[in-house]
C-alpha cells in the first residue's frame, strides 16, 4: 500500500515550457549556439540543465556551466513566472492530502527555484518536503534527488510504500534505479514515443543492459533532429548488435592480415 507520493515539478505539476525554453534560447545565443525554434528546446524541460546543454549544443562542461549561469540570469527574474499550473492540480493535491498521503516534490530544478514556484502557485502547503538540486550543480541526477527525498520523508527503508509521478524518461528511470514504481503522465513534455520507448526499455530490463548508453545517445540525437524519438528499443538493439558484429569482423580481418 502506498503511503507517500513524489511528484516531478516541470511538466507534471506546472506547464513551465515557455519560461524554460526562452531562457535556454537566451543562453544558447550568448554562448554562440543560437536556436530560433523554441519547439526544439522543449527537451530542456525536466532533465538536468548541465547535461542537456552539453548534449544539445555539443559543448564542453565548462561552456555548459557558463550557459547554465546565463540561463539563470533570465530565468530567475522572468522565466520562472512564465509558467502555469496544469488544470486540477490543487484539487488533486488537496484530495491526496485529505486521504493521508505524504506528498513531496522531487525535481532536478535547483531547490530554491522549486520552493519559489510552489509558493507562487500556493501549493507549497500540500507538500511535506520539496527537494531539488543543490547549488553548483550537485544532486542533479534524478535518482540522487529521489534518494534525498526518501531520506527527508523517512521512507528510505520503505520504498515499496512510495511511488513517483513524472513526465520524462529520466523520471521513470530515476525512480526505478531508486527502487520505486513510477506513473508516467502523458500531458507533460515527454513525447508519446519517448514514453513508449521507456516502457519497452523497462520490459527488456534495460536499466542493466550494456547497450543502455548507446540507446540513450541515439534517443538524444533523434530528439534533437526530429523533435521526437522514432526508433524503438529493439531497433536500437539491432543497430548496436550489428555494429558489434561488423566491428568484430573488421578486427578479425585486420588480425588475419597482421598474421600474414
C-alpha positions as CSV (number, residue, x, y, z in Angstrom):
1,X,0.0,0.0,0.0
2,X,1.4,3.4,-1.0
3,X,1.8,6.0,1.8
4,X,3.9,8.6,0.0
5,X,3.8,10.1,-3.5
6,X,6.7,12.0,-5.1
7,X,6.0,14.5,-7.9
8,X,8.2,15.9,-10.5
9,X,7.6,19.6,-11.0
10,X,8.2,20.8,-14.6
11,X,5.8,19.1,-17.0
12,X,4.0,17.3,-14.1
13,X,2.6,19.9,-11.8
14,X,3.3,23.0,-13.8
15,X,3.5,23.9,-17.5
16,X,6.8,25.7,-17.4
17,X,7.8,25.3,-21.0
18,X,7.7,29.0,-22.0
19,X,10.0,30.3,-19.3
20,X,12.5,27.4,-19.7
21,X,12.7,27.4,-23.5
22,X,13.0,31.2,-23.7
23,X,15.8,31.2,-21.1
24,X,17.6,28.3,-22.8
25,X,17.3,30.2,-26.1
26,X,18.8,33.3,-24.4
27,X,21.7,31.3,-23.1
28,X,22.4,29.5,-26.3
29,X,22.6,32.8,-28.2
30,X,25.1,34.1,-25.6
31,X,27.4,31.0,-26.0
32,X,27.4,31.1,-29.8
33,X,24.9,28.3,-30.4
34,X,21.7,30.2,-31.4
35,X,18.5,28.2,-31.8
36,X,15.5,30.2,-33.2
37,X,13.0,27.4,-32.9
38,X,11.6,27.2,-29.3
39,X,9.8,24.0,-30.1
40,X,13.2,22.2,-30.4
41,X,14.1,23.4,-27.0
42,X,11.2,21.7,-25.3
43,X,13.6,18.8,-24.5
44,X,15.2,21.1,-21.8
45,X,12.0,20.9,-19.7
46,X,12.7,18.4,-17.0
47,X,16.2,17.0,-17.4
48,X,19.3,18.4,-15.6
49,X,20.4,21.6,-17.5
50,X,24.1,21.0,-17.4
51,X,24.0,17.6,-19.2
52,X,21.2,18.9,-21.5
53,X,23.3,21.9,-22.7
54,X,26.2,19.6,-23.4
55,X,24.2,17.1,-25.3
56,X,22.1,19.5,-27.3
57,X,24.7,22.1,-28.2
58,X,27.7,19.8,-28.4
59,X,29.7,21.9,-25.9
60,X,32.2,21.0,-23.2
61,X,31.3,21.1,-19.5
62,X,33.0,24.4,-18.9
63,X,30.9,26.1,-21.6
64,X,27.8,24.3,-20.4
65,X,28.3,25.6,-16.9
66,X,28.6,29.1,-18.4
67,X,25.3,28.5,-20.3
68,X,23.6,27.4,-17.1
69,X,24.7,30.6,-15.4
70,X,23.4,32.8,-18.3
71,X,20.2,30.8,-18.4
72,X,19.5,31.7,-14.8
73,X,20.2,35.4,-15.5
74,X,16.9,35.4,-17.4
75,X,15.1,32.6,-15.7
76,X,15.3,33.8,-12.1
77,X,13.7,37.3,-12.6
78,X,11.4,36.5,-15.6
79,X,11.3,32.9,-16.8
80,X,10.3,31.3,-13.6
81,X,7.0,33.2,-13.8
82,X,6.3,32.3,-17.4
83,X,4.6,29.3,-16.0
84,X,1.2,28.0,-15.0
85,X,-0.4,25.1,-13.1
86,X,-1.9,22.3,-15.0
87,X,-5.7,22.2,-14.5
88,X,-6.9,20.4,-11.5
89,X,-3.6,20.2,-9.7
90,X,-4.6,22.0,-6.4
91,X,-7.7,19.9,-6.2
92,X,-5.8,16.7,-6.7
93,X,-3.2,17.6,-4.1
94,X,-5.8,18.6,-1.6
95,X,-7.7,15.3,-2.1
96,X,-4.5,13.2,-1.7
97,X,-3.6,15.1,1.5
98,X,-7.0,14.6,2.9
99,X,-6.6,10.9,2.3
100,X,-3.5,10.9,4.4
101,X,-0.7,10.6,1.8
102,X,2.7,12.1,2.4
103,X,3.5,14.3,-0.6
104,X,6.8,15.6,-1.8
105,X,8.3,17.4,-4.9
106,X,11.4,15.7,-6.3
107,X,12.8,17.9,-9.1
108,X,16.1,18.3,-10.9
109,X,15.5,22.1,-10.7
110,X,17.5,24.0,-8.0
111,X,15.8,23.6,-4.7
112,X,15.3,27.4,-4.2
113,X,13.5,27.6,-7.5
114,X,11.3,24.6,-6.6
115,X,10.2,26.4,-3.5
116,X,9.6,29.7,-5.3
117,X,7.4,28.0,-7.9
118,X,5.4,26.1,-5.3
119,X,4.9,29.2,-3.2
120,X,4.0,31.3,-6.2
121,X,1.1,28.9,-7.1
122,X,0.1,28.5,-3.4
123,X,0.6,24.7,-3.5
124,X,3.6,24.6,-1.0
125,X,1.4,23.8,1.9
126,X,0.4,20.4,0.4
127,X,4.0,19.1,0.5
128,X,5.8,17.6,3.4
129,X,9.1,18.1,1.5
130,X,10.3,20.0,-1.6
131,X,13.6,18.7,-2.9
132,X,15.7,19.9,-5.8
133,X,19.3,20.1,-6.9
134,X,22.0,21.8,-4.8
135,X,24.0,24.9,-5.8
136,X,27.0,24.4,-8.1
137,X,25.3,21.6,-9.9
138,X,25.3,19.0,-7.2
139,X,22.5,16.4,-6.8
140,X,21.1,17.0,-10.3
141,X,20.8,13.3,-11.1
142,X,17.1,12.3,-10.7
143,X,18.0,9.2,-8.6
144,X,20.0,11.3,-6.2
145,X,17.1,13.8,-5.9
146,X,14.8,10.9,-5.1
147,X,17.1,9.4,-2.6
148,X,17.4,12.7,-0.7
149,X,13.6,13.0,-0.8
150,X,13.1,9.5,0.6
151,X,15.7,10.3,3.4
152,X,13.8,13.5,4.4
153,X,10.5,11.8,4.4
154,X,11.8,8.9,6.4
155,X,11.0,6.3,3.7
156,X,14.5,5.1,2.7
157,X,13.7,1.7,4.3
158,X,10.1,1.6,3.0
159,X,10.4,2.1,-0.8
160,X,7.6,-0.3,-1.5
161,X,5.3,2.3,0.1
162,X,6.4,5.2,-2.3
163,X,5.5,5.9,-5.9
164,X,7.0,8.6,-8.2
165,X,4.9,10.7,-10.7
166,X,6.7,12.3,-13.7
167,X,6.5,13.0,-17.4
168,X,10.0,12.3,-18.8
169,X,12.1,9.2,-19.2
170,X,14.7,10.4,-16.6
171,X,11.8,10.5,-14.1
172,X,10.9,6.8,-14.8
173,X,14.5,5.5,-14.9
174,X,15.4,7.6,-11.8
175,X,12.6,6.1,-9.9
176,X,13.3,2.6,-11.0
177,X,17.0,2.9,-10.1
178,X,15.9,4.1,-6.6
179,X,13.7,1.0,-6.3
180,X,10.3,2.8,-6.8
181,X,7.4,2.3,-9.1
182,X,6.6,5.2,-11.3
183,X,3.5,6.7,-13.0
184,X,4.4,8.5,-16.3
185,X,1.9,11.2,-17.2
186,X,1.3,11.9,-20.9
187,X,0.2,15.5,-20.7
188,X,3.7,16.9,-20.0
189,X,6.9,17.2,-22.0
190,X,7.7,13.6,-22.5
191,X,6.6,12.6,-26.0
192,X,4.4,9.5,-26.6
193,X,7.3,7.9,-28.5
194,X,9.6,8.6,-25.6
195,X,7.3,7.0,-23.0
196,X,6.7,4.0,-25.3
197,X,10.5,3.6,-25.6
198,X,10.8,3.8,-21.8
199,X,8.1,1.1,-21.4
200,X,9.9,-1.2,-23.8
201,X,13.2,-0.5,-22.1
202,X,11.8,-1.4,-18.7
203,X,10.2,-4.5,-20.2
204,X,13.6,-5.5,-21.5
205,X,15.2,-4.7,-18.2
206,X,17.4,-2.1,-20.0
207,X,18.4,-0.5,-16.7
208,X,21.0,-3.2,-16.5
209,X,21.6,-3.5,-20.3
210,X,25.1,-3.0,-21.7
211,X,23.5,-1.2,-24.7
212,X,21.7,1.4,-22.5
213,X,24.3,4.2,-23.0
214,X,24.2,3.8,-26.8
215,X,20.4,3.7,-26.8
216,X,20.2,6.9,-24.8
217,X,22.7,8.6,-27.0
218,X,20.7,7.6,-30.1
219,X,17.5,8.8,-28.5
220,X,19.0,12.2,-27.7
221,X,20.2,12.6,-31.3
222,X,16.7,11.6,-32.6
223,X,15.0,14.0,-30.2
224,X,17.3,16.8,-31.4
225,X,16.9,16.2,-35.1
226,X,13.3,15.0,-35.3
227,X,11.8,16.6,-32.2
228,X,10.8,13.1,-31.0
229,X,12.1,9.6,-30.6
230,X,11.4,7.4,-33.6
231,X,13.3,4.1,-33.1
232,X,12.1,1.6,-30.6
233,X,14.2,-0.3,-28.1
234,X,14.5,-3.4,-30.4
235,X,15.6,-1.0,-33.2
236,X,18.4,0.3,-31.0
237,X,19.5,-3.1,-30.0
238,X,19.5,-4.3,-33.6
239,X,21.7,-1.4,-34.6
240,X,24.0,-1.9,-31.7
241,X,24.4,-5.7,-32.3
242,X,25.0,-5.0,-35.9
243,X,27.7,-2.5,-35.0
244,X,29.4,-5.0,-32.7
245,X,29.3,-7.8,-35.3
246,X,30.7,-5.5,-38.0
247,X,33.4,-4.2,-35.6
248,X,34.4,-7.8,-34.6
249,X,34.6,-8.8,-38.3
250,X,36.9,-5.9,-39.1
251,X,39.1,-6.7,-36.1
252,X,39.3,-10.3,-37.1
253,X,40.1,-9.3,-40.7
254,X,42.9,-7.0,-39.5
255,X,44.2,-9.7,-37.2
256,X,44.4,-12.2,-40.1
257,X,46.2,-9.6,-42.3
258,X,48.7,-9.0,-39.5
259,X,49.3,-12.7,-39.1
260,X,50.0,-13.0,-42.9
